[in-house]
């Protein structure tokens, strides 16, 4: 019995020890912290990036930026470091975040592969790596994340085929893989994902037909397959099992056959985009039953016949695109009664007839109307002005007669001429194609548009390099290629387009240096290349853009120092160099840009002090120099009086006014300053020794001269005493033309004195430093130890106020002594060096008492009447008392 009990006890001990050992190795918040710090070590970012300082083991993990912890287990459940300009790789340690539910690292520049250890994140429901530079195949281990609901892998460089094993993610609702280099056929297994609501495979290289299984998900709301190489026909039963479908994007593929009549069963359909395919036949009248449609794009096909009048029933339709087909007959009048219609494109068909006489009255929201390249005739009704929002109008290549309505010019402000032939646009001077979905490269025909002066292609999807043919235009005045997908270098030949006034290349992927040739564009008014991948130093030639009012170079990878030549741009109103890698100081020349209203230099590596010259920018309304390495005092004059601390955050070495939320300007620590102050007292006294020695030598030499040279006795006696007035007259008011040199303690002037007989003679004489000499010596030439006491008092004032007696503020009767005397004793804090004492320092009262005692002593040493001054012995004794009192 006892033996059995012992065995049971031993077994219990073993179990308890095993349990304790397991607890010791069980993952905890420390595990999460280690994984995140490892991730941080794999990143490269500027020192001003918030993660560089925020992610620290000295603070709790759950308080870090981008981190969310669960309330029960106190473990990391969400990691969101999106849009933080991070660059690096993902370490396998991230797989240790075993409680992670959401992972969002989108909109950065991560690269490499996704580590297979991410498969350990079994609680993960969302993964978002959109807009990075990840490469390789889509990891098959992602199919092991059984709880995954949302997968965003768009806008990377993934290649290869979609793993069919993704169909194992039975809870997946959103799958977005657009803008990659994926190829092969779309796996039919994706149709098994019965909870799928959003499938986005746009802008890849997929081939083959669309798997019919994709149209069997009753939960599906969005299918996006635009811009691939898909072929084949759409299934005739396409909408039998898609009762919730709202958006169908199949444009820019090679699909053929007829458009299925079955589409009318997708009654919730809001967007139907089939343009840019090879569909044939006619437009289905049944499409008029899809009353929820807001966008219908059927352009660029082989469709023919008449446009069904039933389309006029689509009262919610905002965009109708039927361009580049073979439609015949007249335009149904009902189309011009769709009150929500904003864009109508019917160009390049075979339409005939006339436009309605009430054109414009039924389409108050119409913004763009394209009817060019048809056989339309008749008059253009003046009622078109009722479409007051109209901004784009194309009626070219028709047979309209009569005048252009005057009201048309009033409502649309049309300019230029309408070309006679769309294929020969040599007369066009302005082309506006912005805010579209244009793809491909800039067409070669642009080089034939020799008279083109303004080209606007903003906000499209045009890619490739910016061709040199742009530079061949005769008189380009405006070029806007921003918000596209251009890559490669910025053409140096743009510097030859000297008539350019506006150049916008922002939000692309240009990746070269900024050409120095741009300095030739001396008439350029606005220049914006922000949000690209431009690198290298900003060329100094940018200072040649003397007409510029806007320069925007932010969100690139520029490095090096800011060219001081920018300071010469005196017309500049807006300047942004934010989010780059610029270093060095802010050029002092920036104070010359007197028209500047907007200055953004944040998120760089700028150092040194903020130039005081910026106080001259009286029109400056916005300043952001946050997240740099700036030091010193923040100026308070000029526009700085209106700025807040938001302009200067995360510059840890800045100091100044409390309204900026920075510490007061304290150069040394309190203890250090106290030591310095204690040191200054005996040091000041020590200066007395050489001063008295010089005075003694001076008196001895004067006595020796008096006894030595009898031949010059009359001359010595004649000029033995020289008043300050005589010295001023002899040197022409101490004119710089008479200055022979500067010494460490005095200045040497050439003076011309007149003797009693009226004869002149030249004498070189060392005059005591102006501002330090006692009044009796300056006026009557009387030398005594009281003069030395006076000089010593002035020296004390200079030491503890950090002001020289010769500073510009001290003119006429307003001397440095009077400045101190006027403030003594209640305002002494206004004159002493601010670096010696600050409010809030410890102990402030003791320091102020010490400084007040020193200033009182200095004033006693510098009384006007020599007899009223204390002696040097008394001064030394008083200093010693002050030192002892302050040291206690």
ZAMARGU-4260 file (C-alpha; in steps of 0.2 Angstrom, whole numbers, plus 5000, padded with zeros to 4 digits):
<rodrens>
0) 5000/5000/5000 | 5014/5012/5005 | 5023/5007/4989 | 5008/5011/4978 | 5006/5028/4987
5) 5025/5032/4984 | 5023/5028/4965 | 5008/5039/4964 | 5017/5053/4972 | 5032/5052/4961
10) 5021/5051/4946 | 5012/5067/4952 | 5029/5076/4954 | 5034/5071/4937 | 5018/5078/4929
15) 5019/5094/4939 | 5037/5096/4934 | 5033/5093/4915 | 5018/5106/4917 | 5030/5119/4924
20) 5043/5116/4910 | 5029/5118/4897 | 5024/5134/4905 | 5042/5141/4905 | 5043/5138/4886
25) 5025/5143/4882 | 5024/5159/4870 | 5020/5175/4878 | 5020/5194/4875 | 5039/5193/4876
30) 5039/5181/4861 | 5029/5194/4851 | 5041/5208/4856 | 5056/5198/4850 | 5047/5194/4834
35) 5043/5212/4831 | 5060/5219/4836 | 5068/5206/4823 | 5056/5213/4810 | 5062/5231/4814
40) 5080/5225/4812 | 5076/5219/4795 | 5070/5236/4790 | 5079/5251/4783 | 5072/5268/4786
45) 5077/5286/4791 | 5081/5290/4809 | 5065/5301/4809 | 5054/5286/4805 | 5042/5284/4819
50) 5046/5265/4821 | 5064/5269/4823 | 5061/5276/4841 | 5043/5270/4845 | 5047/5252/4844
55) 5058/5250/4859 | 5060/5237/4872 | 5059/5251/4885 | 5040/5253/4882 | 5026/5240/4882
60) 5023/5231/4865 | 5005/5235/4866 | 5008/5254/4866 | 5019/5253/4850 | 5013/5261/4834
65) 5004/5249/4823 | 5001/5236/4836 | 4985/5230/4844 | 4984/5218/4858 | 4969/5207/4864
70) 4961/5211/4880 | 4961/5193/4886 | 4977/5185/4882 | 4987/5202/4881 | 4995/5196/4865
75) 4998/5205/4848 | 4982/5202/4838 | 4985/5215/4824 | 5000/5222/4815 | 4997/5237/4804
80) 5012/5246/4797 | 5005/5251/4781 | 5010/5267/4771 | 5026/5270/4783 | 5039/5271/4769
85) 5047/5255/4775 | 5060/5246/4765 | 5067/5228/4769 | 5062/5210/4770 | 5050/5200/4781
90) 5059/5189/4793 | 5053/5171/4797 | 5051/5176/4816 | 5035/5185/4811 | 5027/5167/4811
95) 5029/5168/4830 | 5015/5180/4832 | 5003/5165/4836 | 4988/5176/4841 | 4989/5187/4825
100) 4973/5190/4817 | 4977/5204/4805 | 4993/5208/4796 | 4994/5224/4785 | 5011/5229/4778
105) 5004/5237/4762 | 5010/5253/4753 | 5029/5251/4758 | 5043/5244/4748 | 5046/5227/4756
110) 5055/5215/4744 | 5060/5197/4743 | 5049/5182/4747 | 5035/5179/4760 | 5043/5167/4773
115) 5034/5150/4774 | 5034/5152/4793 | 5019/5163/4791 | 5009/5147/4789 | 5010/5146/4808
120) 4998/5161/4810 | 4983/5149/4811 | 4972/5163/4819 | 4975/5175/4804 | 4960/5182/4795
125) 4967/5196/4785 | 4984/5198/4776 | 4987/5213/4766 | 5004/5216/4757 | 4997/5227/4743
130) 5009/5239/4734 | 5026/5232/4738 | 5040/5223/4728 | 5037/5205/4733 | 5043/5193/4720
135) 5042/5174/4717 | 5027/5163/4716 | 5012/5165/4727 | 5016/5155/4742 | 5007/5138/4742
140) 5008/5138/4761 | 4995/5152/4762 | 4982/5138/4759 | 4986/5132/4776 | 4979/5147/4784
145) 4962/5140/4787 | 4954/5155/4795 | 4959/5167/4782 | 4945/5178/4775 | 4954/5192/4766
150) 4969/5190/4755 | 4977/5206/4747 | 4992/5203/4736 | 4990/5216/4723 | 5003/5228/4715
155) 5018/5217/4718 | 5029/5207/4707 | 5022/5190/4710 | 5024/5178/4695 | 5020/5160/4690
160) 5002/5153/4692 | 4989/5154/4705 | 4991/5139/4717 | 4975/5128/4715 | 4977/5124/4734
165) 4970/5141/4738 | 4953/5133/4736 | 4957/5125/4753 | 4954/5142/4761 | 4935/5138/4763
170) 4932/5154/4773 | 4940/5166/4760 | 4929/5180/4755 | 4941/5192/4746 | 4955/5187/4735
175) 4964/5202/4726 | 4979/5197/4715 | 4979/5212/4702 | 4994/5221/4695 | 5006/5206/4696
180) 5014/5195/4683 | 5004/5180/4685 | 5001/5169/4671 | 4993/5152/4665 | 4975/5148/4667
185) 4963/5154/4681 | 4961/5138/4692 | 4943/5132/4691 | 4945/5126/4709 | 4943/5145/4714
190) 4924/5142/4710 | 4923/5131/4726 | 4925/5146/4737 | 4907/5147/4742 | 4909/5162/4753
195) 4919/5172/4740 | 4912/5190/4737 | 4926/5199/4728 | 4938/5191/4715 | 4951/5203/4708
200) 4964/5196/4695 | 4965/5212/4684 | 4981/5217/4675 | 4990/5200/4674 | 4995/5188/4660
205) 4981/5175/4662 | 4976/5165/4647 | 4963/5153/4642 | 4944/5154/4645 | 4936/5160/4661
210) 4931/5145/4672 | 4912/5143/4672 | 4914/5138/4690 | 4917/5156/4695 | 4900/5161/4690
215) 4892/5148/4702 | 4895/5157/4719 | 4879/5164/4725 | 4888/5176/4737 | 4899/5184/4723
220) 4898/5203/4722 | 4913/5208/4711 | 4922/5199/4698 | 4937/5209/4690 | 4947/5201/4676
225) 4951/5216/4666 | 4967/5218/4656 | 4972/5200/4653 | 4973/5188/4638 | 4958/5178/4642
230) 4949/5170/4627 | 4933/5161/4623 | 4915/5164/4626 | 4905/5169/4641 | 4893/5155/4647
235) 4875/5157/4642 | 4870/5154/4660 | 4882/5167/4667 | 4869/5175/4679 | 4859/5159/4684
240) 4869/5158/4700 | 4875/5176/4703 | 4860/5184/4711 | 4871/5196/4721 | 4883/5201/4708
245) 4886/5220/4708 | 4901/5223/4697 | 4908/5213/4682 | 4924/5219/4674 | 4930/5209/4659
250) 4937/5223/4648 | 4953/5223/4638 | 4954/5204/4634 | 4950/5193/4619 | 4933/5187/4623
255) 4922/5184/4608 | 4905/5178/4604 | 4889/5186/4608 | 4884/5195/4624 | 4873/5182/4634
260) 4855/5187/4636 | 4856/5179/4653 | 4864/5195/4659 | 4847/5202/4663 | 4846/5190/4678
265) 4860/5199/4687 | 4847/5212/4693 | 4859/5219/4706 | 4872/5223/4693 | 4878/5241/4694
270) 4894/5240/4683 | 4895/5230/4667 | 4912/5233/4658 | 4915/5222/4643 | 4924/5235/4632
275) 4940/5231/4622 | 4935/5213/4617 | 4929/5204/4601 | 4911/5203/4605 | 4899/5203/4590
280) 4880/5204/4587 | 4869/5218/4594 | 4866/5226/4611 | 4853/5216/4620 | 4837/5225/4623
285) 4836/5216/4640 | 4850/5226/4646 | 4837/5240/4649 | 4830/5229/4663 | 4846/5231/4673
290) 4839/5247/4681 | 4853/5247/4695 | 4867/5250/4682 | 4878/5265/4684 | 4891/5261/4671
295) 4889/5252/4655 | 4905/5250/4644 | 4903/5241/4628 | 4916/5251/4617 | 4929/5244/4606
300) 4920/5229/4600 | 4912/5223/4584 | 4894/5226/4589 | 4882/5233/4576 | 4864/5237/4573
305) 4854/5251/4581 | 4856/5257/4599 | 4841/5250/4609 | 4829/5263/4615 | 4827/5253/4630
310) 4844/5259/4637 | 4834/5275/4640 | 4826/5266/4655 | 4843/5266/4664 | 4839/5281/4675
315) 4854/5278/4687 | 4867/5277/4673 | 4881/5289/4674 | 4893/5282/4661 | 4888/5275/4644
320) 4902/5270/4633 | 4898/5263/4615 | 4912/5270/4606 | 4922/5261/4592 | 4908/5249/4586
325) 4897/5248/4570 | 4881/5255/4577 | 4869/5263/4564 | 4853/5273/4564 | 4850/5288/4575
330) 4854/5290/4593 | 4838/5286/4604 | 4830/5302/4611 | 4828/5293/4628 | 4847/5293/4630
335) 4847/5312/4631 | 4834/5311/4645 | 4844/5301/4658 | 4846/5314/4671 | 4861/5305/4680
340) 4871/5303/4664 | 4889/5311/4666 | 4898/5303/4652 | 4892/5298/4635 | 4904/5291/4622
345) 4898/5287/4604 | 4913/5291/4594 | 4918/5281/4579 | 4902/5272/4574 | 4890/5274/4559
350) 4877/5284/4568 | 4866/5296/4558 | 4852/5308/4560 | 4851/5323/4570 | 4853/5328/4589
355) 4837/5332/4598 | 4831/5350/4598 | 4831/5350/4616 | 4848/5344/4618 | 4855/5347/4636
360) 4838/5349/4645 | 4837/5331/4650 | 4855/5329/4655 | 4859/5342/4668 | 4873/5331/4675
365) 4882/5329/4658 | 4901/5332/4659 | 4908/5324/4644 | 4899/5321/4627 | 4909/5312/4613
370) 4900/5311/4596 | 4914/5313/4584 | 4918/5301/4569 | 4899/5298/4564 | 4887/5304/4551
375) 4877/5316/4562 | 4870/5331/4554 | 4858/5346/4557 | 4861/5360/4570 | 4868/5360/4587
380) 4854/5366/4598 | 4858/5381/4609 | 4849/5372/4623 | 4865/5362/4625 | 4870/5375/4638
385) 4857/5367/4650 | 4871/5354/4653 | 4880/5367/4663 | 4893/5355/4669 | 4899/5351/4652
390) 4918/5352/4651 | 4923/5340/4636 | 4914/5340/4620 | 4919/5331/4603 | 4908/5334/4588
395) 4922/5331/4575 | 4920/5322/4558 | 4901/5324/4557 | 4891/5335/4545 | 4884/5348/4557
400) 4879/5364/4549 | 4876/5382/4555 | 4885/5391/4568 | 4892/5385/4585 | 4880/5391/4598
405) 4886/5406/4608 | 4879/5398/4623 | 4891/5383/4621 | 4906/5395/4622 | 4898/5403/4638
410) 4895/5386/4647 | 4910/5376/4642 | 4923/5390/4638 | 4929/5381/4623 | 4946/5386/4615
415) 4956/5382/4600 | 4949/5375/4584 | 4940/5358/4580 | 4951/5347/4568 | 4944/5341/4552
420) 4952/5324/4552 | 4954/5314/4568 | 4968/5304/4560 | 4978/5320/4556 | 4978/5331/4571
425) 4991/5343/4565 | 4981/5358/4569 | 4977/5353/4587 | 4985/5365/4600 | 4977/5357/4616
430) 4973/5339/4620 | 4964/5335/4636 | 4963/5316/4641 | 4964/5316/4659 | 4954/5306/4672
435) 4952/5291/4660 | 4958/5273/4660 | 4969/5275/4645 | 4982/5261/4645 | 4997/5256/4634
440) 5011/5268/4630 | 5010/5286/4623 | 5005/5284/4605 | 5018/5288/4592 | 5006/5299/4583
445) 5010/5313/4596 | 5025/5317/4586 | 5015/5322/4571 | 5005/5335/4582 | 5018/5348/4579
450) 5007/5362/4584 | 5002/5354/4601 | 5005/5366/4615 | 4996/5358/4629 | 4995/5339/4633
455) 4985/5333/4648 | 4985/5314/4651 | 4984/5315/4670 | 4976/5301/4680 | 4976/5287/4667
460) 4985/5270/4667 | 4998/5274/4653 | 5014/5265/4656 | 5032/5263/4648 | 5045/5277/4647
465) 5042/5295/4643 | 5047/5295/4625 | 5059/5308/4618 | 5046/5312/4604 | 5038/5323/4617
470) 5053/5334/4616 | 5050/5336/4597 | 5035/5347/4599 | 5038/5364/4593 | 5031/5375/4606
475) 5025/5364/4621 | 5018/5375/4635 | 5011/5363/4647 | 5014/5344/4649 | 5004/5334/4662
480) 5008/5316/4664 | 5005/5314/4682 | 4996/5299/4691 | 5000/5286/4678 | 5013/5272/4677
485) 5027/5279/4668 | 5044/5272/4673 | 5062/5273/4668 | 5072/5290/4667 | 5066/5307/4666
490) 5071/5313/4648 | 5085/5325/4649 | 5079/5332/4632 | 5064/5341/4642 | 5077/5354/4646
495) 5077/5359/4627 | 5058/5363/4628 | 5062/5380/4634 | 5044/5386/4631 | 5037/5375/4645
500) 5027/5384/4658 | 5019/5369/4667 | 5028/5352/4669 | 5019/5339/4680 | 5026/5321/4681
505) 5020/5317/4699 | 5014/5300/4705 | 5023/5289/4693 | 5038/5277/4695 | 5052/5287/4687
510) 5068/5281/4693 | 5083/5292/4687 | 5092/5307/4693 | 5084/5324/4690 | 5092/5331/4674
515) 5103/5346/4676 | 5096/5352/4659 | 5080/5357/4667 | 5089/5372/4672 | 5087/5378/4655
520) 5068/5380/4658 | 5069/5398/4664 | 5051/5402/4660 | 5044/5387/4670 | 5030/5392/4682
525) 5025/5376/4690 | 5036/5360/4692 | 5030/5344/4701 | 5039/5327/4701 | 5033/5322/4718
530) 5029/5303/4722 | 5042/5295/4711 | 5058/5285/4713 | 5070/5299/4708 | 5086/5299/4717
535) 5103/5307/4718 | 5107/5325/4722 | 5095/5339/4717 | 5105/5348/4704 | 5111/5366/4708
540) 5104/5371/4691 | 5087/5371/4698 | 5091/5388/4705 | 5089/5394/4686 | 5070/5392/4687
545) 5068/5410/4691 | 5050/5411/4685 | 5044/5396/4696 | 5030/5399/4709 | 5029/5380/4713
550) 5042/5367/4715 | 5037/5350/4722 | 5050/5337/4724 | 5043/5327/4739 | 5041/5308/4741
555) 5056/5303/4731 | 5073/5297/4736 | 5084/5313/4734 | 5099/5314/4745 | 5113/5326/4748
560) 5112/5344/4753 | 5098/5356/4747 | 5106/5368/4734 | 5108/5385/4741 | 5104/5391/4723
565) 5085/5388/4727 | 5086/5403/4738 | 5087/5414/4722 | 5070/5410/4717 | 5062/5426/4723
570) 5045/5422/4715 | 5043/5405/4723 | 5027/5403/4732 | 5026/5384/4736 | 5042/5373/4739
575) 5040/5355/4745 | 5056/5344/4748 | 5047/5333/4760 | 5049/5314/4763 | 5066/5312/4754
580) 5084/5309/4762 | 5091/5326/4761 | 5104/5331/4774 | 5114/5346/4779 | 5108/5363/4785
585) 5093/5372/4778 | 5101/5385/4767 | 5102/5402/4774 | 5098/5409/4757 | 5080/5403/4759
590) 5077/5419/4768 | 5078/5428/4751 | 5063/5419/4744 | 5051/5433/4750 | 5036/5427/4741
595) 5036/5410/4749 | 5020/5405/4757 | 5022/5386/4759 | 5038/5377/4764 | 5038/5358/4768
600) 5055/5350/4772 | 5048/5337/4784 | 5054/5319/4785 | 5072/5321/4779 | 5089/5321/4789
605) 5092/5339/4789 | 5103/5346/4803 | 5110/5362/4811 | 5100/5377/4816 | 5085/5384/4809
610) 5091/5400/4799 | 5086/5416/4807 | 5085/5423/4789 | 5068/5414/4788 | 5061/5427/4799
615) 5061/5438/4784 | 5048/5427/4775 | 5033/5438/4780 | 5021/5429/4768 | 5025/5412/4775
620) 5009/5403/4780 | 5014/5385/4781 | 5030/5378/4788 | 5034/5360/4791 | 5051/5355/4796
625) 5046/5340/4807 | 5055/5324/4808 | 5073/5330/4805 | 5088/5332/4816 | 5088/5351/4818
630) 5096/5359/4833 | 5096/5375/4842 | 5083/5389/4846 | 5068/5391/4835 | 5066/5408/4829
635) 5051/5419/4835 | 5051/5433/4824 | 5042/5436/4807 | 5030/5421/4802 | 5037/5411/4817
640) 5025/5421/4828 | 5010/5412/4820 | 5017/5394/4819 | 5014/5380/4832 | 5023/5365/4838
645) 5016/5355/4824 | 5029/5363/4812 | 5044/5356/4822 | 5039/5339/4830 | 5052/5326/4831
650) 5067/5337/4831 | 5074/5332/4848 | 5088/5345/4849 | 5077/5360/4846 | 5073/5372/4860
655) 5064/5389/4862 | 5047/5396/4866 | 5036/5384/4876 | 5022/5387/4863 | 5032/5376/4851
660) 5032/5362/4864 | 5050/5361/4865 | 5062/5363/4880 | 5069/5380/4884 | 5086/5383/4877
665) 5098/5376/4889 | 5116/5373/4882 | 5123/5365/4898 | 5115/5355/4912 | 5111/5364/4928
670) 5126/5357/4937 | 5138/5361/4923 | 5131/5378/4922 | 5134/5381/4941 | 5151/5375/4939
675) 5154/5387/4925 | 5147/5401/4934 | 5158/5397/4949 | 5173/5396/4937 | 5168/5413/4929
680) 5170/5422/4946 | 5188/5418/4950 | 5192/5419/4931 | 5186/5436/4930 | 5196/5441/4945
685) 5211/5432/4937 | 5209/5444/4922 | 5213/5458/4934 | 5231/5453/4936 | 5237/5456/4918
690) 5226/5471/4917 | 5235/5479/4932 | 5252/5473/4926 | 5248/5482/4909 | 5243/5498/4918
695) 5259/5497/4929 | 5270/5494/4913 | 5261/5509/4904 | 5265/5521/4919 | 5283/5515/4920
700) 5286/5517/4902 | 5278/5535/4901 | 5289/5540/4916 | 5305/5533/4907 | 5301/5542/4891
705) 5299/5558/4901 | 5316/5557/4908 | 5325/5550/4893 | 5323/5561/4878 | 5326/5579/4881
710) 5325/5583/4863 | 5308/5578/4861 | 5302/5585/4878 | 5292/5599/4871 | 5283/5587/4860
715) 5280/5574/4874 | 5273/5588/4885 | 5263/5595/4871 | 5254/5579/4869 | 5256/5571/4886
720) 5237/5571/4888 | 5225/5568/4873 | 5207/5569/4876 | 5194/5557/4869 | 5188/5571/4858
725) 5205/5574/4851 | 5207/5556/4847 | 5190/5556/4838 | 5195/5571/4828 | 5212/5564/4824
730) 5205/5548/4817 | 5190/5556/4809 | 5178/5547/4821 | 5188/5531/4821 | 5185/5529/4802
735) 5189/5512/4795 | 5201/5520/4783 | 5212/5524/4797 | 5211/5507/4805 | 5228/5499/4804
740) 5224/5482/4813 | 5214/5473/4826 | 5223/5466/4841 | 5217/5454/4855 | 5213/5468/4867
745) 5213/5484/4856 | 5212/5492/4839 | 5227/5502/4831 | 5222/5518/4821 | 5232/5531/4812
750) 5229/5548/4819 | 5234/5566/4814 | 5235/5578/4828 | 5238/5597/4827 | 5252/5605/4838
755) 5251/5622/4845 | 5259/5631/4830 | 5246/5623/4818 | 5258/5611/4811 | 5252/5593/4808
760) 5262/5577/4812 | 5258/5559/4809 | 5258/5547/4825 | 5253/5529/4826 | 5245/5526/4843
765) 5237/5511/4852 | 5220/5517/4859 | 5212/5507/4873 | 5197/5497/4867 | 5182/5508/4864
770) 5168/5504/4876 | 5180/5497/4890 | 5189/5514/4894 | 5184/5524/4908 | 5176/5541/4905
775) 5191/5551/4913 | 5203/5543/4902 | 5193/5546/4886 | 5190/5564/4890 | 5206/5570/4899
780) 5218/5556/4896 | 5220/5553/4915 | 5226/5535/4919 | 5224/5528/4936 | 5219/5511/4945
785) 5201/5517/4945 | 5202/5516/4925 | 5206/5497/4927 | 5192/5495/4940 | 5180/5502/4927
790) 5187/5491/4913 | 5185/5476/4924 | 5167/5481/4928 | 5163/5482/4909 | 5171/5465/4907
795) 5160/5457/4920 | 5145/5464/4912 | 5150/5457/4895 | 5154/5440/4902 | 5137/5438/4911
800) 5126/5446/4897 | 5134/5439/4882 | 5134/5457/4875 | 5149/5467/4869 | 5150/5486/4873
805) 5152/5489/4854 | 5136/5480/4849 | 5125/5490/4837 | 5111/5492/4850 | 5123/5503/4860
810) 5124/5520/4852 | 5125/5538/4858 | 5122/5539/4877 | 5114/5522/4878 | 5129/5511/4883
815) 5130/5493/4889 | 5131/5500/4907 | 5115/5510/4906 | 5106/5495/4898 | 5110/5485/4914
820) 5107/5499/4926 | 5090/5502/4918 | 5085/5484/4922 | 5093/5483/4939 | 5087/5475/4950
825) 5069/5469/4945 | 5073/5466/4927 | 5090/5458/4929 | 5083/5442/4921 | 5080/5452/4905
830) 5099/5456/4902 | 5108/5441/4909 | 5113/5427/4897 | 5098/5416/4894 | 5110/5401/4893
835) 5115/5403/4912 | 5097/5402/4919 | 5080/5397/4913 | 5064/5396/4922 | 5061/5379/4929
840) 5079/5376/4932 | 5085/5371/4949 | 5088/5381/4959 | 5083/5397/4949 | 5081/5409/4964
845) 5099/5405/4969 | 5106/5408/4952 | 5096/5424/4950 | 5103/5430/4967 | 5121/5426/4962
850) 5119/5435/4945 | 5111/5450/4953 | 5125/5452/4965 | 5138/5451/4951 | 5128/5464/4941
855) 5127/5475/4957 | 5146/5474/4959 | 5149/5478/4940 | 5139/5493/4942 | 5149/5499/4957
860) 5165/5497/4947 | 5158/5507/4932 | 5152/5523/4941 | 5156/5539/4931 | 5165/5547/4946
865) 5182/5538/4949 | 5182/5542/4967 | 5165/5534/4969 | 5171/5517/4962 | 5176/5503/4974
870) 5194/5498/4974 | 5200/5482/4966 | 5203/5475/4983 | 5185/5477/4987 | 5180/5470/4971
875) 5190/5454/4974 | 5183/5453/4991 | 5165/5455/4985 | 5168/5442/4972 | 5175/5429/4984
880) 5159/5432/4995 | 5148/5429/4980 | 5157/5413/4976 | 5156/5406/4993 | 5138/5410/4995
885) 5133/5402/4978 | 5144/5387/4981 | 5134/5382/4997
</rodrens>
